[in-house]
Amino acid sequence: MSAAGPAAADDDSELERLRSEVRDLRARARVYPLISQAQGLLQERYGLPDGESAFGLMQRASQRYNVKLRTLAGFVVTAPRPDGREQLWFPRRVRRNPP
């Protein structure tokens, strides 16, 4: 084995790590606008104080119901708004106390 062997293996693993990081960043860049839009809708609809509260709400729901955050955000954005008489987005939903 030559002296360049281990160095070349290190270069290959570093290259693969960087490629993986770029894929992850691209995926986040595609999903970010959707999640931001969902945060704004939740913040407005439920009178939440800031985007972090809306994100926390989505994050807890995502973990509790084992739904990807981007899937949940997509649903929030596409769900029809209640008409003016309805107070809730999902009026027939059974409400439970948070864990």
NORURCOR-V377577 format. One record per pair of residues at least 4 apart in sequence whose C-alpha atoms are under 8 Angstrom apart, sorted by the first residue. I is the first residue (numbers start at 1). GAP is how many residues later the second one is. D is the distance in whole Angstrom. If there is no record, write none. Layout:
i: [I | I]
gap: [GAP | GAP]
d: [D | D]
This chain:
i: [1 | 3 | 4 | 5 | 6 | 7 | 8 | 9 | 10 | 11 | 12 | 13 | 14 | 15 | 16 | 17 | 18 | 19 | 20 | 21 | 22 | 23 | 24 | 25 | 26 | 27 | 28 | 29 | 30 | 31 | 31 | 32 | 33 | 34 | 34 | 34 | 34 | 34 | 35 | 35 | 35 | 35 | 35 | 36 | 37 | 37 | 37 | 38 | 38 | 38 | 38 | 38 | 39 | 39 | 39 | 39 | 39 | 40 | 40 | 40 | 41 | 41 | 41 | 42 | 42 | 42 | 42 | 42 | 43 | 43 | 43 | 43 | 43 | 43 | 43 | 44 | 48 | 48 | 49 | 50 | 51 | 52 | 53 | 54 | 55 | 56 | 57 | 58 | 58 | 58 | 58 | 59 | 59 | 60 | 61 | 61 | 61 | 62 | 62 | 62 | 62 | 62 | 63 | 63 | 67 | 67 | 68 | 69 | 70 | 71 | 72 | 73 | 74 | 75 | 81 | 82 | 82 | 82 | 82 | 86 | 87]
gap: [4 | 4 | 4 | 4 | 4 | 4 | 4 | 4 | 4 | 4 | 4 | 4 | 4 | 4 | 4 | 4 | 4 | 4 | 4 | 4 | 4 | 4 | 4 | 4 | 4 | 4 | 4 | 4 | 4 | 4 | 39 | 4 | 4 | 4 | 36 | 39 | 40 | 43 | 4 | 34 | 35 | 38 | 39 | 4 | 4 | 36 | 40 | 4 | 35 | 36 | 38 | 39 | 4 | 12 | 15 | 16 | 34 | 4 | 11 | 14 | 4 | 35 | 36 | 4 | 5 | 6 | 12 | 34 | 4 | 5 | 6 | 7 | 8 | 10 | 11 | 4 | 5 | 6 | 4 | 4 | 4 | 4 | 4 | 4 | 4 | 4 | 4 | 4 | 11 | 14 | 15 | 4 | 10 | 4 | 4 | 5 | 6 | 4 | 5 | 6 | 7 | 10 | 4 | 5 | 4 | 5 | 4 | 4 | 4 | 4 | 4 | 4 | 4 | 4 | 8 | 4 | 5 | 6 | 7 | 5 | 4]
d: [6 | 8 | 6 | 6 | 6 | 6 | 6 | 6 | 6 | 6 | 6 | 6 | 6 | 6 | 6 | 6 | 6 | 6 | 6 | 6 | 6 | 6 | 6 | 6 | 6 | 6 | 6 | 8 | 8 | 6 | 6 | 6 | 6 | 6 | 7 | 6 | 7 | 8 | 6 | 8 | 7 | 5 | 8 | 6 | 6 | 8 | 7 | 6 | 5 | 7 | 6 | 5 | 6 | 6 | 5 | 6 | 8 | 6 | 7 | 8 | 6 | 8 | 7 | 6 | 8 | 7 | 6 | 8 | 5 | 5 | 7 | 7 | 7 | 8 | 6 | 7 | 6 | 7 | 7 | 7 | 6 | 6 | 6 | 6 | 6 | 6 | 6 | 6 | 7 | 7 | 8 | 6 | 7 | 6 | 6 | 8 | 8 | 6 | 5 | 6 | 6 | 7 | 7 | 8 | 7 | 7 | 6 | 6 | 6 | 6 | 6 | 6 | 6 | 6 | 6 | 6 | 7 | 7 | 5 | 8 | 8]
